[in-house]
C-alpha cells in the first residue's frame, strides 16, 4: 500500500500529529526518534539501525550518559539564564518550557532520575541557589559571567566612593563649624583692665552743665571729669556684657549633657545598617570555593581591614595569610558565654557577651560589655556579630 498524497486529508493529519509532543515511552533517545504508537516503537526497536546504536552504546555506556547529561544541563541553564535571569522561579515552570522543544534531551537518558534530583545537584555544584518550600523547589540562577561581575564591582566601587565623598564633606563641615565656634568664643571673651589715675593729687570732678553748683572749675579738672564719665560709662557697658556672658554661660549645656548628646548622635548614625561590617580581631569562616577545598569552610582571623570591604585574614589551621573580600567570608557564632563583637546596627563596634541563641528568629541575645550601655541586653541578628579572636 503506497503513501497517501501530500495534500490528502490523511497526509495532512499525519503531519499535524507529528508536530506536537508525543508520549515519552515511545521515544528512542539513542536514535533520537519519536514513534507515534506502540506498534511503531516496536518496529523501530527491531530495525537494524537501532541495533547498531545499541551495540555502540554497550561498549561505553557512561560516555553516552555523560554526553546526554551535559546536553540536558547546558540547555536547561541556558533557558533559565535567558528567560528568567537571576529571578527566583519554580523548577517545574522551567522544565515545562524546556520540554516544549520537540528535539529536547529527555531526562530518562541522563544521570538524574527526577527533576528534584537535578535541582539538588544544581545547588550542590553552585550553578544555582535552590530552596525547598511547601509549594516545591525554587531555583535562582547565579550569573558568573565576567562582564556581569565586572559591572557589579564597578557599581560597588562607585557606591563606596560616593559614601567616602559624603563622609569627607561631612567632616569638612564639622571642622568649619568647630572653627567658627572657637573664633566666636575668642571674640566674646571680655578683657578686664584696672582703673588707674595718672596723678594721685588730681581730684575727680563731674561737670553737670550750667546748673552745676561748682564755681570756676579748672580746665584740668573738667577734662578729668569727662574722662571719668567715659570710664564710668564703659565700665557699666562692660558690666552689662559680663552679665550677658554669665547668663549665656548659664544657658550652656553641662559636660554630661554634651556627652549624652554625642552618644545619641552616634547611636542615630550607627542605627542605619551599613553595607560593610569587617572588623579586626574577629573570627570568620571562608565560604568561597574559588580557593579550593583547602580553605573552603575553614575559620580564619581578620588581621587587617582594607578599604572597608576587603581584609587580610590568617587561617587558623594552616597559618596562611589571604586577602579576601567580605562576600567571601561569613560571621562565626560561638558557644553561649563567649565574647563577641557587634558588627552592625545601633551598637556597632561594641563588645558583648553571648547569652543565648534564638534559632526561630535567626538572632541571638547579647549583653553589652562596654560603653555607657554596659549590662544592657539586646537581640542581634546572626550576620551582625561574630566571635572575638
Phi, psi and omega in degrees: 000123183281169180288153179288158180300151185299324182261008179287155180303323182293318179294320178296317178298321178295320179292321178297317180295322184287342180288322184282177177285140179252180181288141184294327183290347178253026180248134178252110183289325181299316180267352183054052182232133178255123177263151186270340180209177183295321181295318178296321179293322178295316179297323180294319180296333180271357184285161182289322181296320179294321180295322177296319178297322179294321179295320178295318181291328182290338179291319179213081184294327181295328180297314180292320180295319178295322180296311180294325179294317178295319179297315180297315182295315182295316180292322179296314181291325178296318176297317180297319182291317183283324186275319187241348180065229180258022179281153178274124187217154180290137185294331181291329178294318179294318182295321179296323177289327181293318183282357175294335176284124185293334183262021183287160177278126183282146184291334182289354176259003181257183180279354181257132181277324182230166177293329178295318177298319179294321179295316178297322180296320178299321178292320181293323182279352177084014177284326184218161168266122183239146175210144182262134178231169175303337179271356180126194182268137178244146183236141173227119185290138176259112183277111179253022179293131182303324180294319179294318179297318179297319179295319178295320178296321178296318178296318179296320179294320179293319179296318179295322179294320177298319178296318179297320178296319179296317178296319180296317179293323178295319177296321179296318179295318178298320179295319178296317179296319180295318178296319179298318178295320179296316178297321181293320179294323178294321179292321184280352180289118182287147178251119182261133177232156179279147176269110183242141174274144175289323179218132181288341181285333181290143180262149176271124182230148180245125178263111184259017176100201186291329183281005182291139180276355180280123184260133173055059176285147181284164180295320182293322180292322179294320178294320179295324178294317178298318178295325178294320178298318179297319180295320179295318180296317180294322179294324178293320178294322178297321178297319178298317180296316180295322177294322177293323178295318180296320177296321177295322178293326178294326181284343179295150182284153178283170182295321179296318179296321178295320179296317180296322179295319177296321178295320179294319178297319179296321180294319178297321179293323183277343182295336177281126181289128179269161181268005173234142186221000183295137177221149178292156174064034171241157180266132179229167179241132179283124183247350180283146178262358183291336182271359179094173182290343182297325183250348184294132179064021178259151183270151181213165179246132179283119180268324184207140177257130182238121176056036173069324187255351181237161182206152171260119184245154177241121181293136182289320184288305188263341183081005179290148177254133182229152173253116186232157172272158182292342176285346182267358181228166176219164183287160180242129180261116181278183176286154178303141182098354181266159179279138177227169176237128179282127189257343184205160178099191185294338181251032183302142177067022177253140175280147182211169179246128181284116181266318182193167183239131177254094184292332183292320182260006179055046180217174181223155177263122183239149174247119183293134185247008180208159178089185181292335181264029180299132181093353179283138180262129182227160176251124185232140180291159183305316188281356184258008174210160181209163182291139176280144180287000000 
